[in-house]
Amino acid sequence: MNQASSSPRLFNKNLLLLIICQGLFLTNNVTFIAINGLVGMSLTPIPWMATLPIMGYVVGGALSTGLVSKVQKRYGRQKSFQLGLLVAVVSAIICAIAAYQRNFWLLTTATLIAGFYSANGQLYRFAAAELTHASLKEKAVSWVLAGGLLGAVIGPNLASWTKNVFDVPFLGAYLSLAVAGTIGIFIMGKIEFHKELDLRQERDKDGGLVSGSVDVGRSLMVIAQQPMFIVVAMTSALSYGIMNLLMAATPLAMEVCGYPFSDAAMVLQWHVIGMFAPGFFTGHLIKRWGSLPIMWVGLVLNVACVAIALSGTELHQFFWAMLVLGVGWNFLFTGATTLALSTYLPAEKDKAQGLINFFVFSTMAITSLSSGALLTTQGWALLNWVSIFPLFLTALGLFWLSRHLKRLALVRI
């Protein structure tokens, strides 16, 4: 047998189906971001509350992270993911009812419920590493994130195509998301997640294993005190927070500037393409250069996005700012996810991943509300100036981790 035939394969049926599920997840995500702020603005008499339905989505995700971790631990990946998709169907239908009844608070409540689906979908990237050979985990994570390209193509176009299907704007979009969630339940049922060995074992005072005992791994406090985990959690949260702050405000800012929704949908579509198209090669880059250098490149691209956004409000400036922001997010978030895989043991994955996602959703909740409030009260320019502060914190975190890893390498030598 030659070497080529014995090398591990990246792709298999399970990974490909998970990539499709990621695409459906991002279709939901992008459509919500594209229309919830606009629907919210049309339903609330208080302009700064327009992005509250977007905030509800991420607050629901933050509140659901602990519950999702427990469901996954007890029932496994597949049942938890299917339950999340079922919630997506129900919440989309409630959103449609809210739009029909012109009920702002029902819409916000529905997006809060949808957060359970979001908390599940954020774990797809971690599940990807379990569906292929361990030596290919970086590429598996990257390719599943690349599945978001389906959302980039379908999401904004879905919002545009279905905007006026009914007399109520965007009612058709919400109903379409219910159909997409139903399809996702079926596809998720076809994925065979590996049954994991029970690695939970109790250790005696000498560190030996006690026969027949159960050990849940290190405490969450011990896991969270690792320098790499701290930076991974912070970078994951801030990269998503910065991206969400600017992306959620873009459709509203473009409407204020007089652009039609079709232009906003186009800009948002290319932003999401920027988020996920690099997934086809980000894993290769990380494999060759390491996670930290790629994350630094992502940070530089985020700074470039702010510079472009501050240069003006022409259509091409919105376009390039959002496209560059998407690529920068991909490099930062994929690098952080890859680093995260080395900060916990298999028995600790549910609580560790849940904590990371809690920080992500909490930061997104803050930026979702801040996005609408800053834009409607202070304007697009100040919104971009504010984003420089989390970028500075991200730079500090990456610099600190780089120094820590260098000191650790010197000690080992």
N, C-alpha and C positions, 0 to 999 in steps of 0.2 A: 504494500500500500504506500503510495507516495505521500509526501508531506501535505500537498494541497488538499487531497481527499480526506486527510485526518484532522485538518484544522477545523475548529469549531465554527458553526454557522450562526450568523446573527439573526436572520429572519426565520420565523416559523409561523404556523397558523395563529397561535395565541398572540404573538407580538403584533402581527398585522391587524388582527381584530381589535386589539387594544388601541392601535393607532387610529382606527376608524372611530372608536368610542371617544378618543381625545378630540377628534374633529367635531363630533356631535356636541361634546361638552363646550368647546369653544364657540360653536354656532350659537348655543344658548347664551354663553357669556358675552359675546360680541353684540348679539342682537339686543340683549338687556342694556348694555352700555350705550348702544346707538339710539335706542328709543325711550328708555325709562326716564332720562332727564327731560326729553322733549314732552313726553306724556305728562310727567310730573309738573312741568312748567305750565301746561295747558289746564291742569286741574287745581293747582294751588294758587291762592291770591297773593301769596308771599314769595317773591322771586327767589330769595336765597334758599328756600326749601326745595327748589326744583330737583336737586340731585339726591333728595332724601330716599327715593325708591332705589337708587343705585347704592346708597349707603346701607339700606335695609338688606340688600343682597350680601354684602360683605360682613355686616354685623351678624347676620344669620349664619354665615360661614364660621365666624369666630366663635359664636356660641355653640356651634355644632361640632367643633373639633374634638372635644372630649368625648361626646356621645359617639361619634363616628369611630374613634379609637377603640371604644369598648365594644361596639358592634362588630368591628373587624376582628377583634381579638376572640370574640365568642363565636361568631358565625363565619368568619373568613372573608377574603377579598370579594369573591363573586356575589354573595348574598348582600353584602353591604353596598357594593356598587349598584346592584339591581334595585335595592331599596332607594338609593339616591336618585336613580333615574325615575322611579315611580313618583317620588316627591317632585321631580322636575315636571312631570306630566300634570300633576294636581295643581302645583303652583302656577303653571302657565295658564291653566283653565281659569283659576281665580283671578289672575291678571286680566284675562279677557273680560271677565264679568265686571271687574273694577273699571276698565276702560269704557265698557258699555254703559255702566251706571254712573260714570264720571265721579267715582269715589276715590279720592286721593289716598285716604288712610287704608282702604282695602287693598289698593295697589301696593302701598308700602308694606303692609302685613304679608301680602303674597310673596313679595321679594324676600322678606325676612325668612319665610318658610323655605323658599328656594335655596337659601344658604346651605341647607343640609346637603343638597346636590352638589353645590360648589365645594364643600368640605370634602366630599367623596372624590370629586373630579381632580382635586389638587393632589390626591394620592396616586393617580394613574402613573405619574412619572416615577414614583418609587417602586410601584408594582412592575414597571418595565424591566428593572434590573433583575427581577426574579424570574423572568420568562425567557432568558437566554443564558449563554455561558458567562460565568463570572468575569472572564477576561474581556468581555465585550459590554460590560455594564454601562460605560460612558456613552457608547454608541447607541445602546438601547434607549437610555434616557433621552438622548438627543433626538432620536427618530420618533419617539412617542410625542415629544414636544413639537416636532415638525408636523405631526398630525393636525396640529392647530391650523395648518394651511387650509384645511377643509372649512374651518370656521371663518377664515379670512375671506374665502370666496363666497360661501353660502350666507354667512351672517348679514353683512351689509346689503347684499343683493336681496336677501329674503325680506329685510325691512323695507327696501325700496319697492319691490314687486308687490308686496302685500299691504302697503300703506293705505291704499284707497280701495281695496277689494270690497270692504264694507263701508257704510256711511260713517262709522266710527273709525278715526285714524288709528292705524296699527293694531286693530282688533285681529286682523288676519295674521299678523306676525306672531302674536301670542298663541293663537290656535295652531299655527305651523310648528311652534316649539313643542307643543303637546304631542304632535305627530312624531317629531324627531326623537323625543324622549321615549316614546313607545317602541320605535325602531331600535333605540339603544338598549332597551331591556332585552329584546330578542338576541341582539348581537352579543351582549355581555354573557348571556346564558350559554353561548357556544365556546367561551374561553375556558380552557382548563388550567386553573391556577394550581401550582404545585402544592401538594400537601406537605406542610413543613413538619420536620421532626420536632418533637417536644423537647426543646433545649432548656426547659426550666427545671433546674436541679438545685437542691440545697447543698451547701458545702459545710463540712465540719470545721472545727477550729484550726485544723492544719491545712485547710484548703481542699481537702479531698471531697469527693462527691458522696452523698449519702444515698444509698440505694432506694429507689422508689419515691424519692422526695421531689419537691417542686421548688424551683427557683425562678423568679421573675426578672432576674438580671439586676443591674445596678439601679439605685433610686434615681428618679428624675433629676433631683438636685445634683447628684454626682455627675450625671451626663451633661447637665446644663452648665457646669463649671469648667468644662474643657475649653481652652482658648479657641480651638478650631470650631467647636459647636457654637460658641458665643458669636464669632464672626459670621459663620454660616447663617445662623438665625437672623442676625442683624442685617446682613447683606440681602438675604432673601426678602425680608420685610421691606427694607428701604428701596430695593430695586422695583418691587411691585408697587410700593407706595408712590414713588416718583412717577412711574409710568401711569398709574391710576389717576394721580392728581392732574396730569396734563391731558390724558386721553379722555377722561370723563368730561372735562371742560371744553374740549375741542368742538363737538357738535353744537354746544350752546354758544361758544365764541363765534363760530362761523355763521350761526343764525343771526346773532347780534350784528355781524358785519354785512349781513344781507345776502349771504350765499344760500342757494336752494339746498334742500336736504340731499339731493342726488350728489352734490359736491362733497358734503360732509360724509356721506356713505362711501364715496370713492376714497377720500383721505383716510377714513377709518379702515377701509379694506387694505390699503397699502401699508398702513401702520401694522396691522395684524400679520400681513405677509412678511414685513420686516421682523416681527416677533418670532415667527416660526419657520420661515424658509431657511435661515441659517442652521436649523436643526439637522439638515442633510449633511453638514460638514463640521458643526461645532464639536461633535464627539471626536472627530479625527484631530481637530486642532488641540483639544484638551489632552488627547492621548499622546500627542507629540510634544506639546509645549508645557503642559500642566494647567491646572485650573486657575491658579492665581494670575499668571500673565494674561490669560483670556479675560478674566474678570477686570483687570486693569484697562484693557482695550474697551470693554463694555462701559466702564466709567467714563473714559474719554469721549465715547460716542454720546453718552448722556449729556455731558457738558456741551458738546457740539449742537445737540438738539436745542438746548436752552438758548444758545447764541443765535441760532437760526430763527427761533420763535421771537426773540427780542428784536430781530432786524426788521420786522414788519408784519402786516396781516394780509398780504396778497395770497392768492390761492396756492401759488407754488411754494410760498414760505410755510404755510400750514402743511402742505404735502411733504416737503423734505424734512421738516422738524419731526413729524410723526413717524416717517419712515426710519430716520436715524434713531429715534427713540426706541422703536421696536427692535432694531438690531442690537442696540446697546443693552436693552433688557434681556435679550436672549443670551448674550455672552455672560452677563452677570448672574442670571438666574440658573442657567445650565451649569455654570462653574460651581455655584453654591450648592446645587443639588448633588453634584458629583462628589464634592468634598463631604457633604453630609453623610454619604453612605459609609464613610470610614470613622464616623464618630459614635456609632452604636453597634451593639451585637444583635444577632437575629431575634433573640428573645426580648430585646428592648425596642424594636422598631416601631411598634404601635404608639407607645408614649412619646418617643423621640420625634417621630414624624408629626404626631399630633401637636406637640409643643411648637415645632417650627411653623406649622400651618396656622397655629393660634396667633403667633406674632405677625405672620403675613396678613391674616384677615383683620387683626386689630389695627394695623397700620393702614390698610386699605379703607377701613371704616372711617378713620380720621381724615384721610385724604379725600374720600368721596364727599363728605359733608363740607370740608374746607374748599374743595374745588368749586362747588356752586356758590358758596358764600363769598369767596375771594373774587370770583369772576364777576358776580353781579354787583358787588359793592366796591371793589378796588380795580377791576379790569384785568385784561389778559397779560399785560406787561408785568404787573406786580406779582401775579400768580407764578410767572416764570422765575422772577427774582427769588421768590420764596423757596423754590425747588432747589436752589443752590445749597441751602443749609443741609438737607439730607444727603446731597452729593458729597459735601465736605465730610460728613460723618462716615459715609461709606469709604472714602479715601483713607481716613484715619484708621478704620477697622482693618482694611487690607494691608496698610503699612505695618500696623501692630502685629498682625498675623505673620507677615513676611519676616519681620525681625524675630518673632518667637520661633519660627521654624528654623531659621538660620542658627539661633542659639542652641536649639535642640540638636541640630546636626553636628555642631561643634562639640557638644557634650558627648555625643555618641562616638565621635572620632577619638 
